[in-house]
Amino acid sequence: MTGGDGFRPFARAAGGGLVNAMSVDVEDYFQVSAFERAIHRDDWEKWPRHVERNTERVLALFDGHGVKATFFTLGWVAERHPALVRRIVAEGHELASHGWSHVRVVNQGPEDFRQDVDRTKKTLEDIAGRAVHGYRAASYSIGRRNLWALDVLREAGHRYSSSVFPIRHDLYGMPEAPRFAFHPGDDDFVEIPLTTVHLGRRRVPCAGGGWFRFFPYGFTRWAIRRVNAQDREPAVFYFHPWEIDTQQPRPEGLSARSRFRHYHNLHRTEGRLGQLLQDFRWGPVDEAFQLRAAGERPS
């Protein structure tokens, strides 16, 4: 049974060098949790979709730097853009699950979550023709109150989750969680938290997303170097395709906080990403944490 204080550290195999994990949460601008009150799920079809063209720009950016990544993809997106999913796999990236329609796990019970996980995994695998082993919860919504979700993921056939953010935040976070990859139970299933760095006694995020846009680029570079050199651990970085889209529509009814978090420094993201890809070694999550079975191709 997952939970309690029985977390076991995950040990990567020695040798091979340290590769950081690059990941993309494939969702459209109107699907973010901060927009839930302004844009109802029933109205998603009314909004122009930018996710395909934005993700294609991300793929081109990765190709230009010779980087492979993990694409945590919504089932809702995959169902409407199957060619995009097949392109992600064809270009050698890892395909993983982001759930069906960006419902936070804190708003689901075990059975609803199980159905969501199974539906998404099957849809992605049917489109891609590959097994899907990774999962990331919407808005990092797995924490102390719902660690049962990790059991559901393991039972559904996932090998790992990257859903816990070991910080204190107004929308998510499990500050008491380990900073680095761990086994939440007695088997080989792995939880891979988003990366933080210590500043004094405080954990500060350096894993991407809004933090990458808010802080100067130099902070991210310093923090990842510190995690690599001092902690001897790979960093886990993430961003969304909409974060390089300065032309996305702006819905009405957003709070000042939500507007700031979503739109701040969008015009700088793509340039910063290019620098980040150049400054570090990157690979998909399953490569960085050596989670592929022997002889297994990227999935």
C-alpha positions as CSV (number, residue, x, y, z in Angstrom):
1,M,0.0,0.0,0.0
2,T,1.4,3.4,-1.0
3,G,1.9,6.1,1.6
4,G,3.3,6.5,5.1
5,D,6.9,7.1,5.7
6,G,8.1,4.1,3.7
7,F,9.4,5.9,0.6
8,R,12.5,4.3,-0.8
9,P,15.1,6.3,-2.7
10,F,15.4,5.4,-6.4
11,A,18.9,4.4,-7.4
12,R,20.0,5.0,-10.9
13,A,22.6,2.6,-12.4
14,A,26.1,3.8,-12.2
15,G,27.9,5.0,-15.4
16,G,26.7,6.5,-18.6
17,G,26.9,10.1,-17.5
18,L,24.1,12.3,-16.2
19,V,21.3,13.3,-18.5
20,N,18.6,15.7,-17.4
21,A,14.9,15.0,-18.2
22,M,13.2,17.3,-20.6
23,S,9.4,17.2,-20.7
24,V,6.5,18.9,-22.4
25,D,2.9,18.9,-21.0
26,V,0.8,18.8,-24.2
27,E,-2.3,20.9,-23.5
28,D,-3.8,23.9,-25.1
29,Y,-4.0,27.4,-23.6
30,F,-7.7,27.1,-22.7
31,Q,-7.2,23.9,-20.8
32,V,-5.0,25.2,-18.0
33,S,-6.3,24.9,-14.4
34,A,-6.1,28.7,-13.9
35,F,-8.8,29.2,-16.6
36,E,-11.3,26.7,-15.2
37,R,-13.7,29.4,-14.0
38,A,-13.4,31.4,-17.2
39,I,-13.7,28.6,-19.7
40,H,-15.9,25.6,-18.9
41,R,-14.8,22.2,-20.4
42,D,-18.1,22.0,-22.3
43,D,-17.0,25.2,-24.2
44,W,-13.5,23.9,-25.2
45,E,-14.6,23.2,-28.7
46,K,-15.6,26.8,-29.2
47,W,-12.0,28.0,-28.8
48,P,-9.5,28.0,-31.6
49,R,-7.0,25.2,-31.0
50,H,-3.3,26.2,-31.1
51,V,-1.8,23.1,-29.6
52,E,-0.8,21.3,-32.8
53,R,1.1,24.2,-34.4
54,N,2.7,25.1,-31.0
55,T,3.8,21.5,-30.4
56,E,5.2,21.4,-34.0
57,R,7.3,24.4,-33.1
58,V,8.6,22.7,-30.0
59,L,9.4,19.6,-32.1
60,A,11.4,21.8,-34.5
61,L,13.2,23.4,-31.6
62,F,14.2,20.0,-30.2
63,D,15.3,18.8,-33.6
64,G,17.5,21.8,-34.1
65,H,19.3,21.0,-30.9
66,G,19.4,17.2,-31.2
67,V,17.2,16.8,-28.1
68,K,14.7,14.1,-27.3
69,A,12.0,14.6,-24.7
70,T,8.9,13.2,-23.0
71,F,5.6,14.5,-24.2
72,F,2.9,14.1,-21.4
73,T,-0.1,14.4,-23.6
74,L,-3.8,14.9,-22.8
75,G,-6.1,12.2,-24.2
76,W,-8.5,15.0,-25.4
77,V,-5.7,16.4,-27.5
78,A,-4.5,13.1,-28.8
79,E,-8.0,12.1,-29.9
80,R,-8.3,15.3,-32.0
81,H,-4.7,15.4,-33.3
82,P,-3.6,11.8,-33.8
83,A,-1.1,12.8,-36.5
84,L,0.7,15.0,-33.9
85,V,0.9,12.0,-31.5
86,R,2.3,9.8,-34.3
87,R,4.9,12.5,-35.2
88,I,6.1,12.8,-31.6
89,V,6.8,9.0,-31.6
90,A,8.2,8.9,-35.1
91,E,10.8,11.6,-34.2
92,G,12.1,9.4,-31.3
93,H,10.4,11.1,-28.3
94,E,8.8,9.4,-25.4
95,L,5.0,9.5,-25.4
96,A,3.4,9.6,-21.9
97,S,0.0,10.4,-20.3
98,H,-1.3,13.7,-18.9
99,G,-4.7,12.3,-18.2
100,W,-7.8,12.8,-20.4
101,S,-9.0,16.4,-19.9
102,H,-6.8,18.0,-17.3
103,V,-9.0,17.2,-14.3
104,R,-7.0,17.6,-11.1
105,V,-6.7,14.3,-9.2
106,V,-7.8,16.1,-6.0
107,N,-11.2,16.5,-7.7
108,Q,-11.5,12.8,-8.6
109,G,-12.3,9.7,-6.5
110,P,-10.3,6.4,-7.0
111,E,-12.8,5.0,-9.6
112,D,-13.1,8.1,-11.6
113,F,-9.3,8.4,-11.7
114,R,-8.9,4.8,-12.7
115,Q,-11.3,5.2,-15.6
116,D,-9.5,8.4,-16.7
117,V,-6.1,6.7,-16.5
118,D,-7.2,3.6,-18.4
119,R,-9.0,5.6,-21.1
120,T,-6.0,7.9,-21.7
121,K,-3.4,5.1,-21.8
122,K,-5.4,3.0,-24.2
123,T,-6.1,6.0,-26.5
124,L,-2.5,7.0,-26.7
125,E,-1.3,3.5,-27.2
126,D,-3.8,2.8,-29.9
127,I,-2.8,5.9,-31.8
128,A,1.0,5.6,-31.4
129,G,1.3,1.8,-31.6
130,R,3.6,1.9,-28.6
131,A,3.3,1.2,-24.9
132,V,2.9,4.2,-22.6
133,H,4.7,3.9,-19.3
134,G,4.8,7.5,-17.9
135,Y,2.1,9.7,-16.3
136,R,1.9,13.2,-15.1
137,A,-1.1,14.6,-13.1
138,A,-2.8,17.8,-14.1
139,S,-1.3,20.7,-12.1
140,Y,0.9,18.2,-10.1
141,S,-2.3,17.3,-8.2
142,I,-1.0,14.2,-6.4
143,G,0.2,14.8,-2.9
144,R,-0.2,13.6,0.7
145,R,-4.0,13.4,0.6
146,N,-4.3,11.2,-2.5
147,L,-1.2,9.0,-2.7
148,W,-3.6,6.2,-3.5
149,A,-3.4,7.5,-7.1
150,L,0.1,6.1,-7.4
151,D,-1.3,2.6,-6.7
152,V,-3.9,3.1,-9.4
153,L,-1.2,4.1,-11.9
154,R,0.9,1.1,-11.0
155,E,-2.1,-1.2,-11.4
156,A,-2.9,0.3,-14.8
157,G,0.5,-0.6,-16.1
158,H,2.5,2.6,-15.7
159,R,6.1,2.4,-14.7
160,Y,6.5,5.9,-13.3
161,S,4.7,9.1,-12.4
162,S,6.1,12.6,-12.4
163,S,3.2,14.2,-10.5
164,V,4.6,15.4,-7.1
165,F,6.0,18.9,-6.7
166,P,7.9,18.8,-3.4
167,I,7.1,22.5,-2.5
168,R,4.5,24.6,-0.7
169,H,2.2,26.3,-3.2
170,D,-1.3,27.8,-3.2
171,L,-2.5,25.4,-5.9
172,Y,-0.4,22.2,-5.4
173,G,2.6,20.7,-3.6
174,M,3.8,18.2,-1.1
175,P,6.6,19.9,0.7
176,E,7.5,16.9,2.8
177,A,8.0,14.7,-0.2
178,P,11.5,13.6,-1.2
179,R,13.2,16.0,-3.6
180,F,14.4,13.3,-5.9
181,A,13.0,10.1,-7.4
182,F,11.6,7.5,-5.0
183,H,9.7,4.3,-4.8
184,P,6.4,5.0,-3.0
185,G,5.7,1.3,-2.3
186,D,7.5,-2.0,-2.2
187,D,7.7,-2.6,-6.0
188,D,9.6,-0.9,-8.8
189,F,7.1,1.8,-9.6
190,V,8.8,5.2,-9.4
191,E,7.6,8.7,-8.5
192,I,9.9,11.4,-10.1
193,P,9.3,14.8,-8.4
194,L,9.8,18.1,-10.2
195,T,13.2,19.6,-9.4
196,T,13.9,22.0,-6.6
197,V,17.0,23.6,-5.3
198,H,17.8,24.6,-1.7
199,L,18.2,28.2,-0.8
200,G,19.0,28.1,2.9
201,R,16.2,26.0,4.4
202,R,13.8,26.8,1.6
203,R,13.1,24.6,-1.5
204,V,12.8,26.8,-4.6
205,P,11.4,25.4,-7.9
206,C,13.8,25.3,-10.8
207,A,11.8,22.8,-12.9
208,G,10.4,25.1,-15.6
209,G,6.9,26.3,-16.3
210,G,6.0,29.7,-14.9
211,W,9.1,29.7,-12.7
212,F,11.2,29.6,-15.9
213,R,9.4,32.7,-17.2
214,F,9.4,34.6,-13.9
215,F,13.0,34.1,-12.8
216,P,16.0,35.4,-14.8
217,Y,17.4,32.6,-17.0
218,G,20.7,32.7,-15.1
219,F,18.9,31.4,-12.0
220,T,17.6,28.3,-13.8
221,R,21.1,27.6,-15.2
222,W,22.7,28.0,-11.8
223,A,20.1,25.9,-10.1
224,I,20.3,23.0,-12.5
225,R,24.1,23.0,-12.4
226,R,23.9,22.9,-8.6
227,V,21.5,19.9,-8.7
228,N,23.8,18.1,-11.1
229,A,27.0,18.9,-9.4
230,Q,26.2,18.8,-5.7
231,D,23.2,16.5,-5.5
232,R,24.5,14.4,-8.4
233,E,20.9,14.1,-9.7
234,P,19.3,14.7,-13.0
235,A,16.9,17.7,-13.2
236,V,13.4,17.3,-14.4
237,F,12.3,20.3,-16.5
238,Y,8.9,21.0,-18.0
239,F,7.0,23.5,-20.1
240,H,3.8,23.8,-22.2
241,P,3.5,24.4,-25.9
242,W,1.3,27.5,-25.2
243,E,4.2,29.1,-23.4
244,I,5.8,30.0,-26.7
245,D,2.6,31.3,-28.2
246,T,2.3,35.1,-27.9
247,Q,-0.7,35.2,-30.2
248,Q,-3.1,33.0,-28.1
249,P,-6.6,34.4,-27.4
250,R,-7.1,36.0,-24.0
251,P,-10.3,35.1,-22.3
252,E,-12.2,37.5,-20.1
253,G,-12.9,37.0,-16.4
254,L,-9.4,36.0,-15.3
255,S,-8.1,37.2,-12.0
256,A,-5.0,39.5,-12.0
257,R,-3.0,36.6,-10.5
258,S,-4.0,34.2,-13.2
259,R,-3.3,36.7,-16.0
260,F,0.1,37.3,-14.6
261,R,1.0,33.7,-14.1
262,H,-0.2,32.7,-17.6
263,Y,1.1,35.5,-19.8
264,H,4.2,36.9,-18.1
265,N,7.3,36.7,-20.4
266,L,5.7,34.5,-23.0
267,H,7.8,36.4,-25.6
268,R,11.0,35.3,-23.9
269,T,10.3,31.6,-23.5
270,E,11.4,30.2,-26.8
271,G,14.8,32.0,-26.7
272,R,15.4,30.9,-23.2
273,L,14.5,27.3,-24.1
274,G,17.1,27.4,-26.9
275,Q,19.7,28.5,-24.5
276,L,18.7,25.8,-22.0
277,L,18.9,23.1,-24.6
278,Q,22.4,24.2,-25.5
279,D,23.7,24.5,-21.9
280,F,22.8,21.0,-20.6
281,R,22.5,17.4,-21.7
282,W,18.8,16.4,-22.1
283,G,16.8,13.3,-22.8
284,P,13.3,11.8,-22.2
285,V,12.3,11.0,-18.6
286,D,12.6,7.2,-19.2
287,E,16.2,7.7,-20.5
288,A,17.3,10.1,-17.7
289,F,16.1,7.7,-15.1
290,Q,17.0,4.5,-16.9
291,L,13.5,3.1,-16.9
292,R,13.5,1.4,-20.3
293,A,13.6,-2.3,-20.4
294,A,16.6,-3.9,-22.1
295,G,16.3,-3.5,-25.9
296,E,13.2,-1.4,-25.7
297,R,12.7,1.4,-28.1
298,P,11.6,4.9,-27.0
299,S,7.9,5.0,-26.4
